[in-house]
Amino acid sequence: MTKTDIWQQHIKSWQESGLTQTAFCEQQNVKLHTFQYWRKRLSSQSEQAGVFVPVTVSRSAPARLVLGPHVAIELPCESLPDVLLALRDRGLLHASA
């Protein structure tokens, strides 16, 4: 279980508890500022999930996925949708301005 999974569960438990953030954090022995950081981080990730646009993929050439200034992945086009979904699900894919 990743940190993201753990914090998603904390936030879900808080929402279901009916407690204030302060009371929930005291009950769970979690620092309030850490809880608020993860709540904001996960909230902004879920807002960014709607940023994707449909893409038509041609199988005639490989796809090059640039992940940063020093990281790129080249793969068959038919693998691109699965890779993008896996990266998004792990919180590694973010929209840029």
Backbone torsions as a table, in degrees:
resi	resn	phi	psi	omega
1	MET	NA	129.4	-178.4
2	THR	-83.0	167.8	175.8
3	LYS	-58.9	-40.6	179.6
4	THR	-59.7	-44.5	178.7
5	ASP	-60.9	-42.8	-179.2
6	ILE	-62.0	-46.5	-178.1
7	TRP	-71.6	-32.5	174.0
8	GLN	-61.3	-39.7	178.5
9	GLN	-67.2	-41.4	176.9
10	HIS	-58.7	-46.2	-177.2
11	ILE	-66.4	-40.8	177.2
12	LYS	-62.4	-43.6	179.0
13	SER	-62.6	-41.4	178.2
14	TRP	-61.9	-45.6	-178.7
15	GLN	-61.7	-37.7	-179.4
16	GLU	-77.7	-19.9	-174.5
17	SER	-75.9	-29.2	-175.4
18	GLY	78.6	2.1	179.8
19	LEU	-84.1	160.4	170.2
20	THR	-71.1	163.1	177.7
21	GLN	-59.2	-43.1	-178.8
22	THR	-61.3	-48.0	-178.6
23	ALA	-65.0	-41.4	179.6
24	PHE	-62.5	-45.8	-178.3
25	CYS	-63.8	-39.5	176.8
26	GLU	-63.7	-43.1	-179.1
27	GLN	-64.1	-38.5	-176.7
28	GLN	-92.6	-1.3	-177.7
29	ASN	58.6	47.8	179.9
30	VAL	-118.6	139.2	178.2
31	LYS	-71.0	131.8	-176.3
32	LEU	-58.7	-44.1	-177.6
33	HIS	-66.8	-31.1	176.7
34	THR	-69.8	-43.0	177.2
35	PHE	-59.4	-46.1	-178.6
36	GLN	-65.7	-37.1	176.7
37	TYR	-59.3	-50.4	-177.8
38	TRP	-68.2	-35.8	178.3
39	ARG	-62.2	-44.6	179.1
40	LYS	-66.8	-44.2	-178.8
41	ARG	-61.0	-47.1	-178.5
42	LEU	-71.3	-32.0	177.1
43	SER	-65.7	-43.1	180.0
44	SER	-68.9	-31.9	176.5
45	GLN	-66.0	-41.3	-179.0
46	SER	-70.6	-30.5	175.8
47	GLU	-68.0	-36.0	-179.4
48	GLN	-73.1	-18.3	-178.0
49	ALA	-60.4	-25.1	179.8
50	GLY	-83.0	3.5	-175.7
51	VAL	-80.9	-17.2	-176.6
52	PHE	-64.0	144.1	176.1
53	VAL	-122.2	152.4	178.9
54	PRO	-62.4	142.7	-179.8
55	VAL	-131.0	134.8	173.4
56	THR	-94.6	125.3	-175.3
57	VAL	-106.9	128.4	175.1
58	SER	-94.2	134.0	-178.5
59	ARG	-86.1	5.4	-175.4
60	SER	-80.7	-14.6	-178.0
61	ALA	-140.7	156.1	177.0
62	PRO	-72.7	153.5	176.1
63	ALA	-94.3	142.7	176.6
64	ARG	-117.1	117.4	-178.3
65	LEU	-107.1	112.3	-178.5
66	VAL	-92.4	120.0	-176.6
67	LEU	-102.6	-10.7	179.9
68	GLY	176.9	-177.5	-176.7
69	PRO	-64.4	-21.9	-177.4
70	HIS	-124.3	10.0	-176.0
71	VAL	-131.7	124.8	174.5
72	ALA	-144.1	147.0	178.6
73	ILE	-121.1	130.7	174.7
74	GLU	-111.1	128.1	-175.1
75	LEU	-151.2	164.5	177.6
76	PRO	-63.1	141.5	-177.7
77	CYS	-54.5	-37.0	-177.8
78	GLU	-65.8	-17.3	178.2
79	SER	-87.4	-15.6	-173.5
80	LEU	-57.1	-48.4	-179.5
81	PRO	-57.9	-42.6	-179.8
82	ASP	-65.3	-40.2	179.5
83	VAL	-65.5	-44.9	179.5
84	LEU	-61.6	-42.9	178.3
85	LEU	-64.3	-41.7	179.1
86	ALA	-63.6	-42.7	177.9
87	LEU	-64.0	-42.7	178.8
88	ARG	-63.3	-44.6	-178.8
89	ASP	-63.2	-26.7	178.8
90	ARG	-93.4	5.3	178.2
91	GLY	73.9	20.7	-176.6
92	LEU	-100.8	-1.8	-177.2
93	LEU	-118.8	120.8	-178.2
94	HIS	-130.4	149.0	176.9
95	ALA	-76.6	141.9	175.8
96	SER	-106.0	154.3	-176.9
97	ALA	-79.0	NA	NA
